[in-house]
Amino acid sequence: MGDTTAAPTLGLTRPNAVDPPQVTLAAKDVEFSAWNGDILAVAVTEKDLQSGAPDPKFQNAVLRRLDGQLGGLLSAAAAAEDFAGKPGQSVVLRVQGQGFKRVALIGFVAHNAGCLRGLGESVASVAKAAKAARAAIVLASPSAIQGELFKLNAAAAIASGTVLGLHEDTRYKSEWKKGASETTRPYWVGLWSGG
């Protein structure tokens, strides 16, 4: 009989060491227009937008105020990109003269935790593409999330989606470079009302 002891590296691929991104998530009561960071992601529902109008305007007070702060840039971009607030839709704009470098309109519905997890994944995708270090999520219509228990579950679902969206499986990549996810630290920042 021959020697049956094999070397531990007998032609098998070894996975790279996994270095998960460091993510900090926090709920803060901060005025969104004064927030400083890389991306201000505004979660928008279809009800927040005025449909069928020749001159596109926002129905939502939060969106109207932010659009006014940006000189009408949001409404013009939403009209140009046919943004309707549907899940999966997003518009990202670079802005100057604000505390944040980019503003993103992200469509979502608040039917269940899965929908809210999708919102977190969308924000993470936008943050990764922009190589953002700080991102904030604002719900344009906080009334879409009713009840204290659902608010807690909504926050957990958005946070879960954000972490899942930032994940990159690099275990078997031979030339892996540390990318945006290594420096991205999204912050979930409060549920604001329009007032």
Rosetta silent file (secondary structure, phi, psi, omega in degrees, C-alpha in Angstrom):
SEQUENCE: MGDTTAAPTLGLTRPNAVDPPQVTLAAKDVEFSAWNGDILAVAVTEKDLQSGAPDPKFQNAVLRRLDGQLGGLLSAAAAAEDFAGKPGQSVVLRVQGQGFKRVALIGFVAHNAGCLRGLGESVASVAKAAKAARAAIVLASPSAIQGELFKLNAAAAIASGTVLGLHEDTRYKSEWKKGASETTRPYWVGLWSGG
SCORE:     score description
SCORE:     0.000 S_00000001
   1 L     0.000  144.983 -179.237    0.000    0.000    0.000 S_00000001
   2 L   -88.877  173.915  177.848    1.137    3.468   -0.776 S_00000001
   3 L   -73.838  122.035 -177.058    1.278    6.479    1.397 S_00000001
   4 L   -98.778    2.831  178.982   -2.264    7.915    1.673 S_00000001
   5 L   -79.442  124.711 -179.156   -1.291   11.087    3.474 S_00000001
   6 L  -109.576  151.025  175.878   -1.861   14.074    1.194 S_00000001
   7 L   -68.574  146.664 -177.236   -0.534   17.560    1.500 S_00000001
   8 L   -65.454  -15.789 -178.778   -3.185   20.053    2.636 S_00000001
   9 L  -113.139   42.207 -175.681   -2.760   22.107   -0.568 S_00000001
  10 L   -70.349   71.080  175.059   -3.139   19.310   -3.081 S_00000001
  11 L    70.328    9.084 -179.783   -4.140   21.508   -6.030 S_00000001
  12 L   -90.350  147.256  177.668   -7.168   22.930   -4.274 S_00000001
  13 L   -75.947  133.907  177.825   -8.038   26.593   -4.447 S_00000001
  14 L  -101.281  135.194  178.190   -7.690   28.380   -1.173 S_00000001
  15 L   -73.389  148.468  173.480  -10.083   31.196   -0.371 S_00000001
  16 L   -67.288  159.411  174.546   -8.730   34.644    0.370 S_00000001
  17 L   -67.273  137.045 -179.464   -9.078   35.936    3.880 S_00000001
  18 L   -89.863  123.912  178.584  -12.434   37.635    4.302 S_00000001
  19 L  -119.869   90.879 -175.269  -12.201   41.200    5.520 S_00000001
  20 L   -65.895  148.544  179.099  -15.798   42.425    5.975 S_00000001
  21 L   -66.761  147.820  177.440  -16.484   46.127    5.526 S_00000001
  22 L   -89.198  111.636 -176.361  -16.811   48.203    8.653 S_00000001
  23 L  -118.087  131.241  175.073  -20.312   49.644    8.580 S_00000001
  24 L  -114.621  123.848  178.076  -21.808   51.975   11.149 S_00000001
  25 L  -116.828  132.291 -178.881  -25.568   52.432   11.101 S_00000001
  26 L  -146.333  142.217  172.609  -27.243   55.031   13.273 S_00000001
  27 L   -97.376  122.405 -177.109  -30.640   56.671   13.529 S_00000001
  28 L  -129.348  146.246  176.488  -30.187   60.365   14.159 S_00000001
  29 L   -97.452   85.020 -176.684  -32.570   63.252   14.565 S_00000001
  30 L  -127.220  144.018  175.231  -30.797   65.741   12.307 S_00000001
  31 L   -67.030  120.476 -172.449  -32.246   68.271    9.879 S_00000001
  32 H   -63.119  -33.439 -177.505  -31.620   66.585    6.527 S_00000001
  33 H   -70.410  -17.924  179.102  -30.913   69.799    4.617 S_00000001
  34 H  -102.582    3.988 -177.243  -28.029   70.572    6.995 S_00000001
  35 L   -70.154  140.866  177.991  -26.574   67.047    6.940 S_00000001
  36 L  -111.476  129.349  178.989  -22.926   66.739    5.853 S_00000001
  37 E   173.386 -163.118 -176.257  -21.721   63.679    3.969 S_00000001
  38 E   -90.931  -47.506 -176.696  -21.318   62.121    0.555 S_00000001
  39 E  -132.513  128.999  170.563  -24.819   61.010   -0.476 S_00000001
  40 E  -103.588  106.294 -178.752  -28.238   62.095    0.724 S_00000001
  41 E   -95.611  120.713 -178.658  -30.564   59.311   -0.453 S_00000001
  42 E  -105.819  115.931  179.514  -34.224   60.308   -0.482 S_00000001
  43 E   -81.553  120.755 -171.923  -36.659   57.376   -0.491 S_00000001
  44 E  -121.974  135.831  173.616  -39.625   58.356   -2.666 S_00000001
  45 L  -100.742  167.512  178.554  -42.964   56.627   -3.241 S_00000001
  46 H   -62.102  -30.810 -179.088  -45.207   57.059   -6.274 S_00000001
  47 H   -69.006  -20.304 -178.359  -47.618   59.091   -4.121 S_00000001
  48 H   -76.354  -15.037 -176.184  -44.904   61.696   -3.490 S_00000001
  49 E  -108.702  143.225  176.986  -44.825   62.709   -7.154 S_00000001
  50 L   -85.992  116.364 -177.378  -47.456   64.596   -9.114 S_00000001
  51 L   -97.433  149.383  175.079  -48.201   62.512  -12.171 S_00000001
  52 L    79.425    3.663 -179.933  -49.595   63.739  -15.465 S_00000001
  53 L   -88.953  140.784  178.896  -48.723   67.398  -14.916 S_00000001
  54 L   -66.766  -33.411  177.591  -47.005   69.287  -17.765 S_00000001
  55 L  -107.956  101.171 -173.073  -44.788   71.092  -15.249 S_00000001
  56 L   -64.832  125.769  176.212  -43.473   68.376  -12.903 S_00000001
  57 L  -134.026  156.157  178.975  -43.712   69.316   -9.253 S_00000001
  58 E   -87.366  139.669  174.842  -43.425   67.310   -6.110 S_00000001
  59 L   -80.222  -28.320 -172.568  -46.511   66.657   -3.979 S_00000001
  60 L   -82.613  136.087 -178.305  -44.393   65.939   -0.934 S_00000001
  61 H   -65.472  -37.328  178.995  -43.297   68.797    1.364 S_00000001
  62 H   -63.809  -45.333  179.933  -39.852   67.249    2.003 S_00000001
  63 H   -67.241  -39.511  178.106  -39.180   66.945   -1.723 S_00000001
  64 H   -61.827  -43.660 -179.540  -40.487   70.457   -2.428 S_00000001
  65 H   -65.599  -44.018  178.811  -38.218   71.915    0.247 S_00000001
  66 H   -66.577  -39.449  177.650  -35.159   69.990   -0.964 S_00000001
  67 H   -62.885  -40.982  176.483  -35.960   70.882   -4.585 S_00000001
  68 H   -63.991  -39.444  178.793  -36.172   74.557   -3.598 S_00000001
  69 H   -63.845  -32.285 -178.656  -32.853   74.287   -1.765 S_00000001
  70 L   -96.583   10.820  176.387  -31.298   72.844   -4.946 S_00000001
  71 L    69.307   32.454  177.979  -32.858   75.446   -7.256 S_00000001
  72 L    83.465    6.172 -177.616  -35.328   73.088   -8.969 S_00000001
  73 H   -63.728  -39.582 -178.480  -32.672   70.545   -9.906 S_00000001
  74 H   -64.631  -47.942 -178.396  -34.555   67.573   -8.420 S_00000001
  75 H   -65.363  -38.202  178.116  -37.825   68.193  -10.261 S_00000001
  76 H   -64.676  -43.146  179.806  -35.980   68.813  -13.541 S_00000001
  77 H   -68.318  -39.937  178.864  -33.959   65.596  -13.165 S_00000001
  78 H   -62.508  -39.617  178.339  -37.020   63.562  -12.153 S_00000001
  79 H   -69.778  -42.970 -178.465  -38.854   64.789  -15.259 S_00000001
  80 H   -65.372  -34.568 -177.486  -35.871   64.230  -17.574 S_00000001
  81 L   -96.486    5.229 -177.454  -35.302   60.690  -16.292 S_00000001
  82 L    54.095   41.452  179.368  -39.028   59.774  -16.084 S_00000001
  83 L   -74.680  123.451 -177.357  -38.595   59.056  -12.390 S_00000001
  84 L  -117.707    2.171 -179.925  -41.917   57.873  -10.971 S_00000001
  85 L    79.198   18.074  179.194  -40.882   56.618   -7.525 S_00000001
  86 L   -81.206  150.251  178.209  -41.295   52.960   -8.466 S_00000001
  87 L   -56.582  135.557 -179.832  -39.171   50.340   -6.720 S_00000001
  88 L    94.455  -15.446  177.980  -35.856   49.886   -8.497 S_00000001
  89 L   -86.096  143.885  174.726  -35.815   53.389   -9.992 S_00000001
  90 E  -154.119  150.632  175.146  -33.129   55.838   -8.963 S_00000001
  91 E  -134.409  126.505 -179.775  -31.698   59.175  -10.039 S_00000001
  92 E  -119.148  129.893 -178.772  -28.357   60.366   -8.665 S_00000001
  93 E  -126.305  139.274  172.772  -27.202   63.969   -9.035 S_00000001
  94 E   -87.074  132.450 -178.625  -23.961   65.665   -8.099 S_00000001
  95 L  -125.121  155.719  178.258  -24.628   68.952   -6.312 S_00000001
  96 L  -123.077  154.727  176.854  -22.439   71.852   -5.247 S_00000001
  97 L    77.648   15.462  179.306  -22.720   74.289   -2.393 S_00000001
  98 L  -119.630  169.983  175.884  -24.435   71.797   -0.074 S_00000001
  99 L   -73.867  -17.018  178.801  -23.251   69.768    2.903 S_00000001
 100 E  -115.102  148.817 -176.233  -23.673   66.627    0.777 S_00000001
 101 E   -84.517  -31.761 -179.111  -21.939   65.920   -2.549 S_00000001
 102 E  -135.524  151.942  171.999  -24.719   63.919   -4.182 S_00000001
 103 E  -124.986  136.154 -178.955  -28.455   63.565   -3.801 S_00000001
 104 E  -124.197  131.568  170.100  -30.228   60.393   -4.885 S_00000001
 105 E   -97.329  124.043 -177.510  -33.937   59.846   -5.431 S_00000001
 106 E  -126.106  122.907 -179.557  -34.704   56.169   -4.844 S_00000001
 107 E   -77.782  143.727  178.095  -38.123   54.674   -5.498 S_00000001
 108 L  -161.013  165.547  169.442  -39.646   52.269   -2.983 S_00000001
 109 L  -126.877  151.595 -176.142  -42.855   50.941   -1.460 S_00000001
 110 L  -110.859   45.558 -178.510  -43.309   50.221    2.240 S_00000001
 111 L   -73.239  -40.593 -176.882  -45.520   47.141    2.019 S_00000001
 112 L  -154.897 -179.632 -177.687  -43.272   44.808    3.999 S_00000001
 113 H   -63.894  -32.559  179.090  -39.759   44.259    5.301 S_00000001
 114 H   -63.026  -39.758  177.459  -38.605   42.852    1.955 S_00000001
 115 H   -64.547  -41.440  179.899  -39.471   46.110    0.199 S_00000001
 116 H   -71.425  -32.983  174.617  -37.578   48.098    2.810 S_00000001
 117 H   -63.583  -38.622  176.391  -34.614   45.733    2.575 S_00000001
 118 H   -61.948  -35.889  175.773  -34.619   46.492   -1.156 S_00000001
 119 H   -61.994  -45.990  178.093  -34.420   50.197   -0.313 S_00000001
 120 H   -61.229  -40.022  177.961  -31.318   49.550    1.802 S_00000001
 121 H   -65.297  -38.869  178.256  -29.754   47.521   -1.015 S_00000001
 122 H   -64.075  -42.860  178.647  -30.461   50.333   -3.496 S_00000001
 123 H   -63.850  -41.890  178.754  -28.815   52.890   -1.227 S_00000001
 124 H   -62.978  -39.788  178.639  -25.802   50.602   -0.785 S_00000001
 125 H   -62.403  -44.609  178.260  -25.540   50.178   -4.552 S_00000001
 126 H   -64.503  -42.087 -179.565  -25.569   53.944   -5.093 S_00000001
 127 H   -64.896  -40.726  178.428  -23.025   54.429   -2.283 S_00000001
 128 H   -65.416  -42.950 -179.075  -20.694   51.781   -3.729 S_00000001
 129 H   -63.313  -35.088 -179.084  -20.896   53.265   -7.217 S_00000001
 130 H   -89.747   -2.291 -176.524  -20.040   56.721   -5.864 S_00000001
 131 L    53.765   46.206 -177.112  -17.362   55.350   -3.500 S_00000001
 132 L   -79.395  145.605  174.764  -19.095   57.167   -0.677 S_00000001
 133 L   -97.898  -26.228  179.923  -17.836   57.096    2.879 S_00000001
 134 E  -138.984  132.003  177.225  -21.053   58.491    4.412 S_00000001
 135 E  -135.717  147.181  177.114  -24.620   58.180    3.218 S_00000001
 136 E  -124.137  144.663  177.485  -27.908   59.202    4.787 S_00000001
 137 E  -113.345  127.064  177.650  -31.368   57.839    4.045 S_00000001
 138 E  -119.092  129.131  172.738  -34.374   60.142    4.293 S_00000001
 139 E   -87.623  117.781 -179.511  -37.930   58.888    3.911 S_00000001
 140 L   -63.215  -33.735  177.841  -39.810   61.573    1.984 S_00000001
 141 L  -122.268   86.311  178.421  -43.066   60.234    3.459 S_00000001
 142 H   -60.544  -21.906  179.456  -42.453   58.970    6.986 S_00000001
 143 H   -67.372  -13.543  176.341  -46.201   58.339    7.190 S_00000001
 144 H   -65.719  -20.617  178.874  -45.631   55.379    4.844 S_00000001
 145 L  -113.253  105.671 -175.770  -44.299   53.600    7.925 S_00000001
 146 L  -104.290  147.816  174.660  -46.981   53.502   10.626 S_00000001
 147 L    83.393  139.549 -177.898  -46.740   52.202   14.181 S_00000001
 148 H   -62.734  -41.448 -179.527  -43.743   52.024   16.505 S_00000001
 149 H   -64.712  -42.947  179.580  -43.196   48.298   16.010 S_00000001
 150 H   -67.472  -32.403  177.364  -43.250   48.645   12.225 S_00000001
 151 H   -64.124  -41.951  177.608  -40.850   51.611   12.475 S_00000001
 152 H   -65.101  -43.932  178.367  -38.363   49.459   14.382 S_00000001
 153 H   -65.544  -36.416  178.116  -38.777   46.613   11.912 S_00000001
 154 H   -64.401  -44.065  178.277  -38.449   49.074    9.021 S_00000001
 155 H   -61.773  -42.527  178.748  -35.198   50.439   10.435 S_00000001
 156 H   -65.004  -40.306 -179.774  -33.871   46.900   10.876 S_00000001
 157 H   -67.112  -41.809  178.271  -34.906   45.933    7.330 S_00000001
 158 H   -64.514  -43.243  178.236  -33.271   49.024    5.796 S_00000001
 159 H   -62.938  -43.320  178.604  -30.086   48.393    7.801 S_00000001
 160 H   -61.428  -44.530  178.530  -30.082   44.723    6.783 S_00000001
 161 H   -63.239  -37.484  179.138  -30.527   45.645    3.132 S_00000001
 162 H   -64.904  -45.569  179.409  -27.713   48.174    3.343 S_00000001
 163 H   -64.910  -43.454  178.280  -25.297   45.638    4.811 S_00000001
 164 H   -63.608  -38.712  179.488  -26.338   42.996    2.270 S_00000001
 165 H   -67.534  -27.432  178.928  -25.966   45.493   -0.559 S_00000001
 166 H   -81.505  -15.268 -175.039  -22.424   46.348    0.518 S_00000001
 167 L   -66.577  135.864  172.743  -21.323   42.713    0.589 S_00000001
 168 L  -130.378  125.230  178.077  -18.816   41.581   -2.027 S_00000001
 169 L   -85.170  105.295 -176.874  -17.759   37.956   -2.214 S_00000001
 170 L  -114.667   14.917 -174.349  -14.029   38.183   -2.840 S_00000001
 171 L   -61.708  -35.908 -174.529  -12.966   34.838   -1.449 S_00000001
 172 L  -114.247   17.933  175.972  -11.949   33.342   -4.786 S_00000001
 173 L   -86.743  129.239 -175.404  -10.879   36.433   -6.716 S_00000001
 174 L   -76.548  -35.371 -178.567   -7.202   36.244   -7.545 S_00000001
 175 L  -119.253   64.743 -177.318   -6.564   39.976   -7.917 S_00000001
 176 L   -82.683  131.500  176.166   -8.915   41.502   -5.406 S_00000001
 177 L  -111.707  145.656  175.432   -8.477   45.171   -4.635 S_00000001
 178 L   -68.257  121.186 -175.196   -9.982   46.905   -1.678 S_00000001
 179 L  -106.906 -154.107 -176.067  -12.828   48.845   -3.205 S_00000001
 180 H   -63.391  -32.752 -175.207  -15.519   51.234   -2.163 S_00000001
 181 H   -67.676  -17.840  178.853  -17.086   48.800    0.280 S_00000001
 182 H   -75.639  -22.637 -178.289  -13.995   48.954    2.451 S_00000001
 183 L  -113.967   -4.492 -176.551  -14.525   52.645    3.114 S_00000001
 184 L   -78.074  125.043  176.667  -18.296   52.936    2.846 S_00000001
 185 E  -129.601   83.967 -179.598  -19.982   53.690    6.136 S_00000001
 186 E   -69.668  144.645  175.437  -23.652   54.409    5.494 S_00000001
 187 E  -117.556  127.992  174.697  -25.584   56.139    8.215 S_00000001
 188 L   -88.688  113.852 -170.262  -29.315   55.691    8.454 S_00000001
 189 L  -113.545  102.521  169.313  -30.400   59.139    9.495 S_00000001
 190 L    45.401  165.277  172.440  -33.854   59.643   11.010 S_00000001
 191 L  -111.628  110.703 -175.537  -37.376   59.739    9.668 S_00000001
 192 L   -98.562  149.882  171.379  -38.200   63.334    8.881 S_00000001
 193 L   -97.220  170.452 -177.529  -41.537   64.983    8.410 S_00000001
 194 L   -73.466  -11.967 -173.139  -42.108   67.747    5.900 S_00000001
 195 L   -91.346    0.000    0.000  -42.318   70.470    8.527 S_00000001
